[in-house]
């Protein structure tokens, strides 16, 4: 009987379990009846779920008899449905009109994203996460196809180099135009804009989008919109980041230590006797300083000595916003403090920003933004071999930092033939090099609704910048041999003070008209006029011969000089734009700008900049197949003309300089023309064609963008030779032509897998530059030096090609030298260079120099991977550049075999003899005389390296804390990292480094190293 009762109980429990769950099936479709593959069906309140198949069909076995199901898909509006006993539920998911109506900021206005017919990239700030950034350009890195951002130096507060679709000019600048809240601030945002205040970033890349900015649009335009209050209650947001920065061992150049350097000195001394005297050296002949290397007392890592390991940084931001009522306001305060990865360098920024705006009346809307900041920056002379970082590599490691009594040694070296240098630790502790910047950026507007669809907007913008720089080099600082002079202290102390003030004002008047012309059509028109003026005032004073180092001010100098200056520019422009859409299928946009600038000649003050673009949404056509996976296809094409006025302020005018003389045994002040005028100077113009394709699949879950562009820049401003009888040898003229062609591909994928929301995007950029003309078919422009590497601009070739001797190997014997074309002065162990012109002589000039490297990457890319699960989220950014060359100029010294500098670790594997050839040349060619340096430091292939790299740039792991409704509406904590891992074969510490600018590309002469950053932080929303 007991067994029967147990059996009945088990049956009841089993029946109860079955009764609790039911199977529901159905189909999920779009509004036009197409099945949606991959849609998610989740039983509300549980982890139980299912997805639709390729036809949009699904089956789900629930855990409850009357479940509520949630149907969702990326880009569509989710639906929550109670089954109410039904076994079949079909669902139609509507398009998320909010997503479709997303508005993108463009030049002098905004536009629906789906209506854009030009090349525009929008940086989603939410996707970036909590990436540490002291500069807004850091937020651009890897985020948009066609936009290459390089951190060439790790200087605290330093700015980044940004190139949009390559370098388009040989004579003018290549930086994009930055526009903050509608105010065109110039080719740099400076150091003072707080990245935490940025709401969105839009990059305009083709001429159709940038021609509205006329003579400043050739290099792209970066539009920055700062945060403003949102509709709703009062919000208080607090964010705190704290982290450390250091240069990892993997990115520190490996030099010889004290014992190794002494051994190196001993070996080159002995090898010199063996070669030049043809005998074995005696031990007592070796100088005592390195006769017994193993007894070397000190082994100083000078590079490590100037490093500030685990340098702290802190970023605190507080924002208060009020979205209630007709007028909304926001106030934000930020403090950023960064100690550099080199000791005694740092950067502090205090920023405050406020805005207020909204509808005053039904017809009047007003707004005002005011941003103020103040920065303090302690700098150091770090870039180049004659500066601190390069000097730290070259210094004698056998010398200590401190004297026996604990005092710091001001000067190091000059012993045993090793060159002397100022102690870099002493320099960093005693030289004053300080910059303070106060910056105010303000703009205000008033918009009047004249009619229902007619609006007039007037705005005024202003930027005032105060920049002070102070430098004092005390008498205790010696001179470096790498600077061209050498000597231990004392020296004459020097000081310099610069005070500069910049004022920039602009006024914009805009009239927009959006007529209603039917249900299937839409139009809008823009008319505008803008004027802008910038003036810079400055005083530059210097002094020397101080009685002591106690008063580091110009007033204490015995010899003083000063200079004051003022310069500026102005522009006036008129522009118009029209957009038209028919059934959201056929799209058209056109713009025109006529602009005048003070920077150009009297005969060519004004230029015209037209542009047009069209779009065709193919998926709206009847002939397109109605595939369930294909959501949208838009074909775009654009053409336009833009200009580049980044050429300085008075290139068309003749300059007059002082030229004093003696007249009748008395001093007479005089003046002389110092440059040649050219009143015909005109705009450097770029014509650009762009063809784009936007594809959205699976209801915007997976999207692609393809771009092809071709840009030709004409009338570049370059120097030309003129007859000396004129009194000058050169003058500026509009000559030359450069072409940039490229392909950009980007993809974005977002989906939900169970409780994991996954998203990833990637972009790939291919840019090819080609010089079409300079002055003639065979012209070349050399930049650089015989011993420092050349970048050459040559017709038919890419911009900035690296030139030098072609290295074919190492001479192993005198017989090899005798059989080679004459290379005067070379000895065994020296480099074998090619006789490229075939005249039987490797001449000691540029005649036999050829292309030895291409500094332009074959392609660059970036890949972001992000996911969130429950309260956790992860964001990872990789960037890469491939198949490009770097000229490692510093190795002309760090691989110098004369024993005057410390050398790289690889110098141990150098040529010693025919029987011990090693893998590196031994370029010491004599024991003094006229050929001391010959064939040892010349620009050559020896210093060219492949710079290809993959860099794990940013990683963030976050956790969202549970909500405390009575206190916090939102809170999260996170850990984050920048410049985490670098994968490259390049031996330098930064493959993006380059100490030269413009078209002198990828010349690495050692600079401030880029640190790795590790941080923790928290965000609180009250």
Protein Blocks (a to p, Z undefined) as FASTA:
>chain_A
ZZmmmmmmmmmmmmmmmmmpccdddddddfkopacehiacddehiabdcdddfkopacdd
dfbfbdcdddddehiacddddfklpabdcddddddfklmmpccddehiaddfklpcbdcd
dddfklnopadcfbfklmmgopaghiacddfbfcehiacdddeeiafbfkbccbdcddee
hiagbjbebjmbcfklpmbdcddfbfklmmmnommmmnopaddddddddedddddddddd
dddddddfklcccdddfklmmmmmmmmmmmmmmmmnopacdfklpcfklmmmmlpmbdcd
fklmmpcghiacdddddddddfedjbdcdddddddddddfbehiacddddddddddddfb
lmbccdddddddddddddddfedjklmklmmmmpcfkbcfbdfkopacfbggjiehiacd
ddfklmmmmpccddddddddddddddddfblmlccddddddddddddddddddfklccdf
klopacdddddddddddddddddddddddddddddebjkbccdddddddddddddddddd
ddehifblkbccfklpmbdcddddddddddddddddddddehhlaccdddddddddfkbc
fklmbccdddddddddfklpmklccdfklmbdcddddddddddfbgbjklmbccdddddd
deehiacdddddfbdcdfkbccdddddddddddddeehhlaccdddddddddehiacddd
ddfklopabdcddedjdddddddddddddddehjaccdddddddddddddfbfkbmkbcc
deddfknopadddehiaehiacddddfbjcfbfklmmmpccdehiaehiacdddfkonop
acdbfklgccfbdfbdfbdcdddddddehjbccdddddddehiadddfklmmmmccnhpa
ccdfklmmccfbfklnojbdcfbfbgedjklmgoklgccfklpccfbdcddfbccddddd
dddfklmgbdcdddddehkbacdfbfbfbfkbcfbghjlghiaebiaddddddddddddd
ZZ
